[in-house]
């Protein structure tokens, strides 16, 4: 199915990966003593899932097979709509960074203990592979 509406595509990306991220994040925050941060974990997971998909779409356009370890340009070859198609390269990069900023904002209540999560979130959109 070709998705041409940005909000629909974003929802599809979130539903595809957010559940895989939410449970480990909830367990991690609960184990670390931040029981009240479960809602934060779910928000973080959803925003990171979308940001990660955007980064993946960007790599499919700008990456190299040598760095990514997989064929690039396959989305375009398959006629698959991507965030880059919907937002343009710069728009997709800006949206990914915005989502990471929004994902990390609630972590400020946790303080320095959340720094590894913030670093991982930022890496997810700056990666080259």
Buried (B, 14 or more C-beta within 10 A) or exposed (E): EEBEEBEEBBBEBBEEBBEEBBEEBBEBBBEEEBEEBBEBBBBBBBBBBBBBBBBBBBBBBBBEEEEBEEEBEEBBEEEBBBBBBBBEBEBBBEBBBBBBEBBBBBBEEBEEEBEEBBEEBBEBBEBEE
